[in-house]
Amino acid sequence: MKLTPIDIATFTFCPILYYKGKSSRYFPRMNMYEECMKEAFVKAEEDAILKDTIVSTKRLTSAWDKIWWPKAAANGIKMSDSEKITLKAAKRFIEYCKYEITDHLWPSIGTDVLSEVRIGSSVLSSRANIIKVDLENKKRNTVIVDFTNRDLSVRDAAFDTYIKCTLYPFYSGRGEDMIYINVNISEAKEKLSTRFAKFTSEDMHDIGKMISYAEEGIRRRIKYMNSFSCKDCKVCPEFK
């Protein structure tokens, strides 16, 4: 069985939600604008890696133009509306390039990277939008940059199961720090926002045990309800 970080996170939140295939209730799908934004960030970072440099606003806007305009035309979006959306995207690209993670001390080493690890009788499959390293950190480290529409607090980032499961398949087991950076590109937000979460080797060991328990629960089809969230969820008819 192949599992994803969303599968594990949804199951640990509420198995009923997982078995009903309603993970989107917990992880909202991106709209077209957000998907194009994510693609542009990944493509621009990929171009920067190939040319042994750092990402720039010019690279980001160039990637956006190649991705957005064909999709906008195919979906019948008016030229005037597309131009307004492009202007909004350009402002986000300028914001992104102001973050320290885009300078030479945080070089990107991979984009759209898939990593898998066997957990029990299953395989946990995780995809990183961008992999970086923090050269200012004296300890060996791996940095995963994820472009999402999730609005996370500092506390959310530290305890989030999805984040832990996203990082785990990229952990080598050699004691390096694992760092996750959530870049919130939600169209509903006026500006980009980032949240950092850092995990030590001891943390990764505990995360591995948590994932093993969840994998066994999914495989054995264990079910229970997260009663604390039933009122807001309303997926189950009896609680509507």
SERO-4910 file (N, C-alpha, C, O; in steps of 0.05 Angstrom, whole numbers):
BEGIN
 pado doro    nc1    nc2    nc3   cac1   cac2   cac3    cc1    cc2    cc3    oc1    oc2    oc3
  Met    A     17    -24      0      0      0      0     18     25      0     37     26     15
  Lys    A     10     44    -17     25     69    -18     10     91     -3    -14     95     -8
  Leu    A     23    105     15     11    126     31     25    152     26     48    153     18
  Thr    A     10    174     30     22    201     27     20    215     54      6    206     72
  Pro    A     35    237     57     32    253     82      4    262     87     -5    262    110
  Ile    A    -12    268     66    -40    276     71    -56    252     81    -73    256     98
  Asp    A    -50    228     72    -64    204     82    -59    201    112    -78    197    127
  Ile    A    -34    202    120    -27    198    148    -39    220    165    -51    215    186
  Ala    A    -37    245    156    -47    268    171    -77    267    174    -88    273    195
  Thr    A    -91    259    152   -120    257    154   -129    235    172   -147    238    188
  Phe    A   -115    212    170   -122    189    188   -118    196    217   -135    190    234
  Thr    A    -96    209    224    -91    215    252   -109    237    262   -115    238    286
  Phe    A   -119    254    244   -139    274    252   -166    261    257   -179    267    277
  Cys    A   -174    244    238   -200    229    241   -201    207    221   -204    212    197
  Pro    A   -199    182    229   -200    159    211   -226    159    193   -225    151    170
  Ile    A   -248    168    205   -273    168    189   -270    187    165   -279    180    143
  Leu    A   -257    210    170   -252    229    148   -235    216    127   -240    219    103
  Tyr    A   -215    201    135   -197    187    116   -212    166    100   -209    165     76
  Tyr    A   -227    149    113   -241    127     99   -263    137     81   -271    124     62
  Lys    A   -274    161     87   -294    173     69   -282    188     46   -296    198     29
  Gly    A   -255    188     45   -241    202     23   -245    232     23   -246    244      2
  Lys    A   -247    243     47   -253    272     49   -229    288     60   -232    306     76
  Ser    A   -205    280     51   -181    294     61   -182    324     53   -169    340     66
  Ser    A   -196    331     32   -197    359     23   -211    376     44   -209    401     43
  Arg    A   -227    363     62   -239    379     84   -218    389    102   -221    411    114
  Tyr    A   -196    375    105   -174    382    122   -152    396    106   -138    413    117
  Phe    A   -149    388     81   -128    400     63   -142    411     38   -144    396     18
  Pro    A   -151    436     38   -165    447     15   -148    446    -10   -124    452    -10
  Arg    A   -160    438    -32   -146    437    -58   -140    466    -67   -154    485    -61
  Met    A   -118    469    -82   -110    495    -92   -128    502   -116   -136    485   -131
  Asn    A   -133    528   -120   -147    537   -144   -126    541   -166   -103    536   -162
  Met    A   -135    549   -189   -117    551   -212    -95    572   -208    -72    567   -215
  Tyr    A   -101    594   -195    -81    614   -190    -60    603   -172    -36    606   -177
  Glu    A    -68    590   -150    -48    579   -131    -31    557   -144     -7    555   -138
  Glu    A    -44    540   -160    -28    519   -174     -8    531   -193     15    522   -194
  Cys    A    -15    552   -207      4    565   -225     26    579   -210     49    579   -219
  Met    A     19    590   -187     40    603   -170     60    582   -162     84    586   -164
  Lys    A     51    559   -152     69    538   -143     87    528   -166    111    525   -162
  Glu    A     75    524   -189     90    515   -212    111    535   -220    134    528   -227
  Ala    A    104    561   -218    123    582   -225    147    583   -206    170    586   -215
  Phe    A    141    580   -181    163    579   -161    182    556   -166    206    559   -166
  Val    A    170    532   -171    187    508   -175    203    511   -201    227    505   -201
  Lys    A    190    520   -223    204    523   -248    227    544   -247    248    540   -258
  Ala    A    222    566   -233    242    587   -231    266    577   -214    289    583   -221
  Glu    A    260    562   -193    282    551   -176    298    530   -192    322    528   -190
  Glu    A    284    515   -208    297    495   -225    316    508   -245    338    499   -249
  Asp    A    307    530   -257    323    545   -276    348    556   -262    370    557   -273
  Ala    A    344    566   -237    367    577   -222    387    556   -216    411    561   -216
  Ile    A    378    532   -209    397    510   -203    413    503   -228    437    499   -226
  Leu    A    400    501   -251    414    494   -276    435    514   -284    455    507   -296
  Lys    A    430    539   -276    449    561   -283    467    568   -260    481    588   -261
  Asp    A    466    552   -238    483    555   -215    481    584   -204    501    597   -199
  Thr    A    457    593   -199    452    619   -188    428    618   -169    419    596   -162
  Ile    A    418    641   -162    394    641   -144    370    651   -159    372    663   -180
  Val    A    347    645   -148    322    653   -161    319    684   -160    329    697   -142
  Ser    A    306    695   -181    302    724   -182    273    730   -191    259    712   -200
  Thr    A    265    754   -187    238    762   -195    235    758   -225    213    750   -234
  Lys    A    255    764   -241    254    760   -270    249    731   -277    233    725   -294
  Arg    A    263    713   -264    259    684   -269    231    675   -261    218    659   -275
  Leu    A    221    686   -239    194    679   -230    173    689   -249    154    674   -256
  Thr    A    175    714   -257    154    725   -276    156    711   -303    135    707   -316
  Ser    A    180    704   -312    182    690   -337    169    662   -336    155    654   -354
  Ala    A    173    648   -313    161    622   -309    131    625   -308    116    609   -319
  Trp    A    121    646   -294     93    651   -292     80    655   -319     59    644   -325
  Asp    A     92    671   -336     81    677   -362     78    652   -379     58    649   -393
  Lys    A     97    634   -377     96    609   -392     74    590   -382     63    574   -397
  Ile    A     68    592   -356     49    574   -344     20    586   -344      1    572   -351
  Trp    A     18    611   -335     -8    624   -331    -24    629   -357    -47    622   -359
  Trp    A    -11    643   -376    -26    652   -399    -39    630   -416    -61    633   -424
  Pro    A    -25    608   -421    -38    586   -435    -63    575   -420    -83    569   -432
  Lys    A    -60    572   -394    -82    562   -378   -105    582   -377   -129    574   -378
  Ala    A    -98    607   -374   -119    628   -374   -135    628   -399   -160    630   -399
  Ala    A   -121    626   -422   -134    625   -448   -152    601   -451   -175    602   -461
  Ala    A   -142    578   -442   -157    553   -444   -182    553   -426   -201    539   -432
  Asn    A   -181    569   -405   -204    570   -387   -222    594   -391   -240    600   -375
  Gly    A   -216    609   -413   -234    631   -421   -232    655   -402   -252    670   -400
  Ile    A   -210    660   -389   -207    683   -371   -201    708   -388   -184    707   -406
  Lys    A   -215    729   -382   -212    754   -398   -184    765   -395   -171    761   -375
  Met    A   -175    778   -416   -148    789   -416   -144    809   -393   -123    809   -380
  Ser    A   -164    826   -389   -162    846   -367   -159    833   -340   -144    842   -323
  Asp    A   -174    811   -336   -173    797   -310   -146    783   -307   -134    782   -286
  Ser    A   -136    771   -329   -110    757   -329    -87    777   -322    -69    770   -308
  Glu    A    -89    801   -333    -69    821   -327    -69    829   -298    -47    833   -286
  Lys    A    -93    832   -286    -95    838   -257    -83    816   -240    -69    821   -221
  Ile    A    -89    791   -248    -79    768   -233    -49    766   -236    -35    760   -217
  Thr    A    -38    772   -260    -10    772   -264      5    793   -247     26    788   -237
  Leu    A     -8    816   -245      4    838   -228      5    829   -199     25    834   -185
  Lys    A    -16    816   -190    -17    805   -162      5    785   -158     19    785   -138
  Ala    A      9    767   -178     30    747   -176     57    759   -175     74    751   -160
  Ala    A     61    780   -191     87    794   -192     95    805   -165    118    805   -157
  Lys    A     75    816   -151     80    827   -124     88    805   -105    106    809    -88
  Arg    A     76    781   -108     84    759    -91    112    750    -97    127    742    -79
  Phe    A    120    750   -122    147    742   -130    168    761   -118    189    753   -109
  Ile    A    161    787   -118    179    807   -106    182    801    -76    204    802    -65
  Glu    A    160    795    -63    161    788    -34    178    764    -29    195    764    -11
  Tyr    A    175    743    -45    190    718    -42    220    723    -43    235    712    -27
  Cys    A    228    739    -62    257    744    -66    269    761    -44    294    764    -43
  Lys    A    253    772    -26    263    787     -3    270    768     20    284    776     39
  Tyr    A    259    744     19    265    725     41    293    715     40    305    712     18
  Glu    A    305    710     63    333    701     64    337    674     51    359    667     43
  Ile    A    316    658     49    318    631     37    324    632      7    329    611     -5
  Thr    A    323    656     -5    328    658    -33    356    668    -39    363    672    -63
  Asp    A    373    672    -19    399    683    -24    420    660    -26    413    637    -24
  His    A    445    667    -31    466    648    -36    472    630    -12    484    608    -15
  Leu    A    464    638     12    470    621     36    448    600     40    451    583     58
  Trp    A    428    600     23    407    579     23    404    568     -5    382    570    -16
  Pro    A    424    556    -16    423    546    -43    403    523    -47    400    506    -30
  Ser    A    389    524    -70    370    502    -77    387    480    -90    405    485   -106
  Ile    A    380    455    -83    395    432    -95    376    413   -109    386    393   -121
  Gly    A    350    418   -109    332    401   -123    304    412   -123    296    427   -105
  Thr    A    289    406   -144    261    414   -145    243    391   -153    251    373   -167
  Asp    A    219    391   -142    199    371   -148    211    343   -145    210    326   -163
  Val    A    221    338   -121    236    313   -115    217    294   -100    205    301    -80
  Leu    A    216    269   -110    200    248    -97    218    230    -81    239    222    -90
  Ser    A    210    225    -56    225    206    -39    206    188    -25    184    196    -17
  Glu    A    214    162    -24    196    142    -12    211    126      9    236    122      7
  Val    A    197    117     30    209    101     51    189     80     59    165     85     61
  Arg    A    199     56     64    181     34     73    174     37    102    191     41    119
  Ile    A    148     36    107    137     38    135    120     13    139     98     12    127
  Gly    A    128     -6    156    113    -30    160    109    -45    133    129    -52    120
  Ser    A     84    -49    126     78    -63    100     71    -43     78     61    -51     57
  Ser    A     76    -18     83     68      3     64     92     20     56    114     17     67
  Val    A     88     38     37    109     57     28     98     85     32     76     92     22
  Leu    A    113    102     46    105    130     50    119    146     28    144    146     26
  Ser    A    103    159     11    114    174    -12    110    204     -8     88    213     -3
  Ser    A    132    219     -9    131    247     -4    145    262    -27    165    253    -37
  Arg    A    134    285    -34    145    301    -56    152    329    -45    135    342    -33
  Ala    A    177    337    -49    186    363    -40    186    382    -64    197    377    -85
  Asn    A    173    405    -60    173    426    -81    202    435    -86    211    436   -109
  Ile    A    216    442    -65    244    451    -67    260    440    -44    251    439    -21
  Ile    A    284    430    -49    303    422    -28    326    442    -28    338    448    -48
  Lys    A    332    452     -4    354    471      0    372    461     23    366    442     37
  Val    A    393    476     27    410    472     50    416    500     62    418    519     47
  Asp    A    418    501     88    424    526    102    454    526    108    463    512    127
  Leu    A    469    541     93    499    541     96    507    556    121    530    554    130
  Glu    A    489    572    133    496    586    158    494    567    182    505    573    203
  Asn    A    480    546    179    477    526    200    501    508    200    506    494    180
  Lys    A    516    507    222    541    491    223    535    461    223    553    445    216
  Lys    A    511    454    230    504    426    230    492    418    203    478    434    191
  Arg    A    497    393    195    486    383    170    455    386    171    443    381    192
  Asn    A    443    394    149    415    399    149    403    395    121    417    397    101
  Thr    A    377    390    121    362    388     96    337    406    100    323    404    120
  Val    A    333    423     80    311    442     82    290    436     60    297    435     36
  Ile    A    266    432     68    244    427     49    226    452     48    216    461     68
  Val    A    223    464     24    206    487     20    180    477      6    181    464    -15
  Asp    A    158    482     19    132    473      9    113    496      4    109    513     21
  Phe    A    102    498    -21     84    520    -28     55    509    -24     47    491    -39
  Thr    A     40    520     -6     14    511      1     -5    534      4      3    558      3
  Asn    A    -31    528      8    -51    549     15    -59    546     44    -81    554     52
  Arg    A    -41    534     60    -47    529     89    -37    553    106    -14    561    103
  Asp    A    -55    563    123    -48    585    141    -41    573    168    -58    566    183
  Leu    A    -15    571    173     -5    558    197      6    578    217     19    598    210
  Ser    A      1    573    243     14    588    264     41    575    270     47    554    260
  Val    A     56    588    287     82    577    295     78    550    309     92    531    304
  Arg    A     57    549    325     51    524    340     41    503    320     49    479    323
  Asp    A     25    510    301     15    491    281     39    477    267     39    453    264
  Ala    A     58    494    259     81    483    244     97    464    260    108    444    250
  Ala    A     99    469    286    115    452    303    102    425    309    116    405    313
  Phe    A     76    424    308     62    399    315     47    386    292     35    364    295
  Asp    A     48    397    268     32    388    245     42    361    235     65    357    229
  Thr    A     23    342    233     30    315    224     38    314    195     56    299    187
  Tyr    A     24    329    179     30    330    150     60    339    146     74    327    130
  Ile    A     68    359    161     96    369    158    115    347    166    135    342    152
  Lys    A    110    333    188    128    312    197    130    289    177    152    279    172
  Cys    A    107    282    165    107    260    145    119    269    119    130    252    104
  Thr    A    118    294    113    131    305     88    161    303     91    175    296     72
  Leu    A    171    309    114    200    309    119    212    281    121    234    276    112
  Tyr    A    197    262    134    209    237    141    222    221    119    244    211    123
  Pro    A    210    219     95    223    203     74    249    216     64    264    203     50
  Phe    A    254    241     70    278    254     62    300    253     83    323    263     79
  Tyr    A    294    242    106    314    240    127    332    216    122    323    194    117
  Ser    A    358    221    122    378    201    116    384    182    139    395    161    135
  Gly    A    377    191    163    384    175    187    412    181    197    421    166    215
  Arg    A    425    201    186    452    207    194    454    230    215    476    241    219
  Gly    A    431    237    227    432    256    248    429    285    240    432    303    256
  Glu    A    422    290    214    420    318    205    394    330    215    374    316    221
  Asp    A    394    357    217    369    371    224    352    372    199    361    374    177
  Met    A    326    369    204    306    371    182    290    396    186    278    401    207
  Ile    A    290    413    166    276    439    168    254    441    146    259    435    123
  Tyr    A    231    448    155    208    451    137    200    481    136    197    493    157
  Ile    A    196    491    112    187    519    108    161    519     92    161    511     69
  Asn    A    139    527    105    114    530     91    111    558     80    112    577     95
  Val    A    109    560     53    104    586     41     74    587     33     66    572     15
  Asn    A     59    603     47     30    605     42     25    623     18     29    647     20
  Ile    A     16    611     -4     10    627    -29    -20    629    -33    -29    634    -56
  Ser    A    -36    626    -12    -65    628    -15    -73    654    -28    -64    675    -21
  Glu    A    -91    651    -48   -101    675    -62   -117    693    -43   -119    717    -48
  Ala    A   -128    682    -22   -144    697     -3   -127    716     14   -137    734     27
  Lys    A   -101    711     15    -83    727     32    -71    750     15    -65    747     -8
  Glu    A    -68    773     28    -57    796     14    -27    793      8    -17    802    -13
  Lys    A    -13    779     26     16    776     23     24    747     28      9    731     40
  Leu    A     48    740     19     59    714     26     66    713     55     70    734     68
  Ser    A     65    690     67     74    686     94     89    660     96     83    641     81
  Thr    A    108    658    114    123    633    118    122    624    147    120    640    165
  Arg    A    125    598    150    127    586    176    149    565    175    150    549    157
  Phe    A    167    565    195    189    547    197    184    526    218    172    532    239
  Ala    A    193    502    213    192    481    234    218    465    232    227    457    210
  Lys    A    231    461    254    257    447    255    255    423    272    244    423    294
  Phe    A    267    401    262    266    375    277    294    363    278    308    362    258
  Thr    A    301    354    302    327    341    306    325    312    300    304    301    293
  Ser    A    348    298    301    348    269    296    331    254    316    318    235    309
  Glu    A    330    264    341    313    251    362    284    255    354    268    237    357
  Asp    A    277    279    344    250    284    335    242    265    312    220    254    312
  Met    A    261    261    294    255    244    270    251    215    279    235    201    267
  His    A    265    207    299    262    179    310    233    176    320    220    156    315
  Asp    A    224    196    335    196    195    346    176    197    324    155    184    325
  Ile    A    182    213    304    163    215    281    160    189    267    138    181    258
  Gly    A    183    174    264    182    148    251    164    129    266    149    114    254
  Lys    A    164    130    293    147    112    308    118    120    305    100    103    303
  Met    A    113    146    304     85    156    301     74    147    274     51    138    272
  Ile    A     90    149    253     81    141    226     76    111    226     57    102    213
  Ser    A     93     95    239     89     66    240     62     59    253     48     41    244
  Tyr    A     55     72    275     30     67    288      6     74    270    -13     59    268
  Ala    A      9     97    256    -13    106    238    -15     86    214    -38     80    206
  Glu    A      7     77    204      7     58    181     -7     33    189    -23     21    174
  Glu    A     -2     23    213    -14     -2    222    -44      3    226    -61    -15    220
  Gly    A    -52     26    236    -80     32    240    -95     33    214   -118     23    212
  Ile    A    -83     45    193    -95     46    167    -98     18    155   -118     11    144
  Arg    A    -76      3    157    -76    -24    145    -96    -42    159   -108    -60    146
  Arg    A   -100    -38    185   -119    -55    200   -148    -43    199   -166    -54    212
  Arg    A   -150    -20    186   -176     -6    183   -188      0    210   -212     -4    215
  Ile    A   -172     10    228   -181     19    254   -197     45    251   -188     63    236
  Lys    A   -220     47    264   -237     70    261   -244     82    288   -249     68    308
  Tyr    A   -244    109    289   -254    124    312   -260    152    302   -251    160    281
  Met    A   -275    167    318   -282    194    310   -267    214    327   -263    210    351
  Asn    A   -259    235    315   -247    258    330   -271    275    339   -278    295    325
  Ser    A   -282    268    361   -307    281    370   -303    311    375   -323    327    374
  Phe    A   -279    320    380   -274    348    385   -278    365    360   -282    390    362
  Ser    A   -276    353    337   -279    368    312   -304    362    297   -309    373    275
  Cys    A   -321    344    307   -345    336    293   -363    359    287   -375    361    266
  Lys    A   -366    378    306   -384    400    302   -377    417    278   -394    426    263
  Asp    A   -351    422    274   -342    439    252   -339    423    226   -342    434    204
  Cys    A   -335    397    228   -330    381    204   -355    375    188   -357    383    164
  Lys    A   -375    362    200   -401    357    188   -399    339    163   -416    341    145
  Val    A   -379    322    161   -377    303    139   -397    280    144   -410    271    125
  Cys    A   -399    271    168   -417    249    175   -446    260    176   -451    280    191
  Pro    A   -465    248    162   -492    258    161   -505    260    188   -521    279    193
  Glu    A   -498    242    206   -511    242    232   -503    266    250   -515    271    270
  Phe    A   -482    280    241   -473    303    257   -478    330    243   -469    350    252
  Lys    A   -493    329    221   -499    354    207   -521    370    222   -529    391    213
***
